[in-house]
Amino acid sequence: MEIKMKSIHFDATESLQAFIEKKVAKLEKSYEDVQKAEVQLKVVKPATVLNKQASIEVTVPGSKLYVEKICDTFEESVDQCVDSMKVQLTKFKEKMRNR
């Protein structure tokens, strides 16, 4: 699986990038045919509390799955994104199995 990361309006630290790669790599356990995962990090409204937005777009054969979360930290946002993406991948896998 190929993992791409984009950080908009800031530079992601190496520890944050390592954290994201480790978390996103676990998505392959939910669905083996994941081709590509694109993670986008963005700071929205810098003055507010909940301002760290993370989104993950996963490409699987015949479809793209997307998830987006906003939290206090990027780690928390990515964590929640990965959790809900696992749910989406499981549903997608079931749908493919029933065809």
C-alpha positions as a Markdown table, in Angstrom:
| # | Residue | x | y | z |
|---|---|---|---|---|
| 1 | Met | 0.0 | 0.0 | 0.0 |
| 2 | Glu | 1.3 | 3.4 | -0.9 |
| 3 | Ile | 0.8 | 6.2 | 1.7 |
| 4 | Lys | 0.9 | 9.8 | 0.7 |
| 5 | Met | 0.9 | 12.7 | 3.2 |
| 6 | Lys | 0.1 | 16.3 | 2.6 |
| 7 | Ser | 0.3 | 19.0 | 5.3 |
| 8 | Ile | -1.3 | 22.3 | 4.3 |
| 9 | His | -0.1 | 25.6 | 5.7 |
| 10 | Phe | 2.5 | 23.9 | 8.1 |
| 11 | Asp | 5.3 | 21.4 | 8.1 |
| 12 | Ala | 4.6 | 18.1 | 9.7 |
| 13 | Thr | 7.3 | 16.8 | 12.1 |
| 14 | Glu | 9.0 | 13.5 | 11.5 |
| 15 | Ser | 7.4 | 12.0 | 14.6 |
| 16 | Leu | 4.0 | 13.0 | 13.4 |
| 17 | Gln | 4.7 | 11.5 | 9.9 |
| 18 | Ala | 6.0 | 8.2 | 11.6 |
| 19 | Phe | 2.8 | 8.1 | 13.8 |
| 20 | Ile | 0.6 | 8.5 | 10.7 |
| 21 | Glu | 2.4 | 5.9 | 8.7 |
| 22 | Lys | 2.2 | 3.4 | 11.6 |
| 23 | Lys | -1.6 | 4.0 | 12.1 |
| 24 | Val | -2.5 | 4.1 | 8.4 |
| 25 | Ala | -0.6 | 0.9 | 7.7 |
| 26 | Lys | -2.9 | -1.0 | 10.1 |
| 27 | Leu | -5.8 | -0.4 | 7.6 |
| 28 | Glu | -4.5 | -3.2 | 5.5 |
| 29 | Lys | -5.5 | -5.6 | 8.2 |
| 30 | Ser | -9.1 | -4.6 | 7.7 |
| 31 | Tyr | -9.0 | -5.0 | 3.9 |
| 32 | Glu | -6.0 | -6.4 | 2.0 |
| 33 | Asp | -6.7 | -4.8 | -1.4 |
| 34 | Val | -6.0 | -1.2 | -0.3 |
| 35 | Gln | -4.0 | 0.3 | -3.1 |
| 36 | Lys | -3.3 | 3.8 | -1.9 |
| 37 | Ala | -4.0 | 5.9 | 1.2 |
| 38 | Glu | -3.8 | 9.7 | 1.0 |
| 39 | Val | -3.6 | 11.6 | 4.3 |
| 40 | Gln | -4.2 | 15.3 | 4.4 |
| 41 | Leu | -3.5 | 17.5 | 7.4 |
| 42 | Lys | -4.8 | 21.0 | 7.8 |
| 43 | Val | -5.0 | 23.7 | 10.4 |
| 44 | Val | -8.4 | 25.4 | 10.2 |
| 45 | Lys | -9.1 | 28.7 | 12.0 |
| 46 | Pro | -5.8 | 28.8 | 14.0 |
| 47 | Ala | -7.4 | 30.8 | 16.9 |
| 48 | Thr | -9.9 | 28.1 | 17.8 |
| 49 | Val | -9.6 | 25.0 | 20.0 |
| 50 | Leu | -10.7 | 22.3 | 17.6 |
| 51 | Asn | -8.6 | 23.3 | 14.7 |
| 52 | Lys | -6.6 | 20.2 | 13.6 |
| 53 | Gln | -8.3 | 18.5 | 10.6 |
| 54 | Ala | -7.2 | 15.2 | 9.2 |
| 55 | Ser | -8.7 | 13.4 | 6.2 |
| 56 | Ile | -7.9 | 10.0 | 4.8 |
| 57 | Glu | -8.8 | 8.9 | 1.3 |
| 58 | Val | -8.3 | 5.2 | 0.6 |
| 59 | Thr | -8.4 | 3.8 | -2.9 |
| 60 | Val | -9.6 | 0.2 | -3.3 |
| 61 | Pro | -10.4 | -1.6 | -6.5 |
| 62 | Gly | -13.5 | 0.1 | -8.0 |
| 63 | Ser | -14.0 | 2.7 | -5.3 |
| 64 | Lys | -12.6 | 5.5 | -3.1 |
| 65 | Leu | -13.5 | 5.8 | 0.6 |
| 66 | Tyr | -13.1 | 9.1 | 2.4 |
| 67 | Val | -13.1 | 10.1 | 6.1 |
| 68 | Glu | -12.5 | 13.5 | 7.8 |
| 69 | Lys | -12.2 | 14.5 | 11.4 |
| 70 | Ile | -11.4 | 17.6 | 13.4 |
| 71 | Cys | -9.9 | 17.5 | 16.9 |
| 72 | Asp | -7.5 | 19.2 | 19.3 |
| 73 | Thr | -4.4 | 17.4 | 18.0 |
| 74 | Phe | -3.4 | 15.8 | 14.7 |
| 75 | Glu | -2.7 | 12.5 | 16.5 |
| 76 | Glu | -6.2 | 12.4 | 17.8 |
| 77 | Ser | -7.7 | 13.4 | 14.4 |
| 78 | Val | -5.7 | 10.7 | 12.6 |
| 79 | Asp | -6.7 | 8.1 | 15.3 |
| 80 | Gln | -10.4 | 8.8 | 14.8 |
| 81 | Cys | -10.0 | 8.8 | 11.0 |
| 82 | Val | -8.3 | 5.4 | 11.0 |
| 83 | Asp | -11.0 | 4.0 | 13.3 |
| 84 | Ser | -13.9 | 5.1 | 11.1 |
| 85 | Met | -12.0 | 4.1 | 8.0 |
| 86 | Lys | -11.7 | 0.6 | 9.4 |
| 87 | Val | -15.5 | 0.5 | 9.8 |
| 88 | Gln | -15.9 | 1.7 | 6.2 |
| 89 | Leu | -13.4 | -0.9 | 4.9 |
| 90 | Thr | -15.2 | -3.7 | 6.8 |
| 91 | Lys | -18.6 | -2.7 | 5.3 |
| 92 | Phe | -17.0 | -2.4 | 1.8 |
| 93 | Lys | -15.5 | -5.9 | 2.2 |
| 94 | Glu | -18.8 | -7.4 | 3.2 |
| 95 | Lys | -20.5 | -5.7 | 0.2 |
| 96 | Met | -17.9 | -7.2 | -2.1 |
| 97 | Arg | -18.2 | -10.6 | -0.6 |
| 98 | Asn | -22.0 | -10.6 | -1.1 |
| 99 | Arg | -21.7 | -10.0 | -4.9 |
